[in-house]
């Protein structure tokens, strides 16, 4: 079965109706073509460099090009130029096909701003007999501003109506420029026109209300229209005449255009909507129940219903009470019903979200996300909340468990610039985006996490005096007293939460001898290196302690994978070996480790587990000592074999010399030297034979006897087997004037 293709979408302000309509087009067409959609978005979208904005923009760092087959961006939706430039670089460097939703080369299905605005102005002329018409467009030089201004000029020219630069006004796509224009018209500073065509709905709404507040009637005195719409246009009195369909179509054509770049196949029947005028009351039309207005009314009705639910929920107080993430997520699960259209949701928290293991108190995670994430899965209200820890590169395979194409929205969780993690929201089929309430919901989740973090920090701060007595002054880790207190708490937590209890012990092999040979200053540097290695291996709520000169422990309670202890030990050894050379010593230092990681119950004993881990270390140490002793004896035996190969060596004789059983001796010899003991004897004898054949004139029989062979024939057979020639051939070759004299 082929992997379903994925399109990554970067778009801001999804809580606005404009971008919701674009997302609806993206979602509809992507589902038709069978694509998954991953949307990376944020709520705050200010142009200023504020720390709040840093936290919002961090979501872009979550994107991994290996999880997508193509990229759609709506660059213009991001207000900061630096973010727009960053998205440009991201697209280019990803190596993936990409498209900008504001790119007018997306396809032939769009009329474009110029044509649509021409139709809107023509509506004023043909239906309402307007002759003197002003145009209020957006910022000068902005693509949409200039295109819509050209559409105004096209309509006026086509109908043979006079117009000049004095009838054209640049604005801001917001309220202030429209308000200023309305006041100038009302006070007589400008001739009163028959109508004003505004380049977006926000300016049309502001202009309409300004004219009315100044005593003019809309549309009786002046008609007003706007390019696109939002809730305010529909709810206003009078309602504002706008256009519809074009934003949905832009999303559709963005997907079909990218699909062609990904697959090389053209989508011949994109799911487009009619791009039409939605008559309102501001131009003089009697209000009609067109599709866009009906959509707004239905949407607003649902929003009001959910807002009433939200106001009565007490969510923020409830989710701020817990002291840990598990209880927090369980409490949050009760409020899934406030997220409209949720299919499932993953709350993904960085393992360093609260800074517990941060060695520098003034720093915390600002950019990017941790390599390991605590993931809390929320389904529908009838499902239980579940959680696990995963590697970040496994995120997509973990959350994409769908038989059909799905849409996921990745939204940051943060407080100012402090990164907590993110939400991965999957919406139901009938939904294509999220609303303003999800914005509030997400912000309250972040606020609750910050409340929990601060409360836990205050508790820790208030205990600092007591904890100082529990700290090792040299390494800063918990000392033996701290270990005794904290290990009991962690052990109890593992029992209560029915989690695995991790206990890992680390000792330095022959640390006393290291101090004696290298000095105590060197020994201290070794201890600090090991302390750093142990501390750097800790994750989440794990705790490390120093309980003796060279005795360290790691404690933890979690739903650990089976290899958690092995991973810890490998990390510690790797870090220790890498950084030990920085101490300036060339001494090879071994670490002794033991670990237990298993579920515990009321019948288990903490002291028993500590003893178990210490026994593992002791057993490993005995095995290492035994191995070293045997290795020294084996080296001495091998030295004797090569010194006296002619001796009557047998496996029984050699094993008796080592005081080992015959079978164990043979296994041990081959494990250490890669060959069997008798194979080594033969190699030593053949080496002696080669020497005698080239240095002495003794007969073959005499040489065979000198090398420990009873049979001259057996000697010649074995010599030929090992060297590929008989002893006589070997001697002739070596003694020949043309031969090589070296053996």
PyMOL commands that set and color helices and strands:
alter all, ss='L'
color gray80, all
select helices_A, chain A and resi 17-33+51-62+65-67+75-77+81-94+113-126+143-158+165-167+176-186+201-213+231-235+246-263+291-311+315-320+325-333+336-338+392-399+436-462+464-468+480-496+511-518+520-537+564-583+606-643+651-658+662-673+677-695+700-706+712-723+727-735
alter helices_A, ss='H'
color red, helices_A
select strands_A, chain A and resi 6-10+36-41+70-73+97-100+133-137+168-170+195-198+223-226+242-244+276-278+342-350+372-378+386-391+407-415+418-427+500-508+543-546+551-558+591-599
alter strands_A, ss='S'
color yellow, strands_A
deselect
rebuild
show_as cartoon
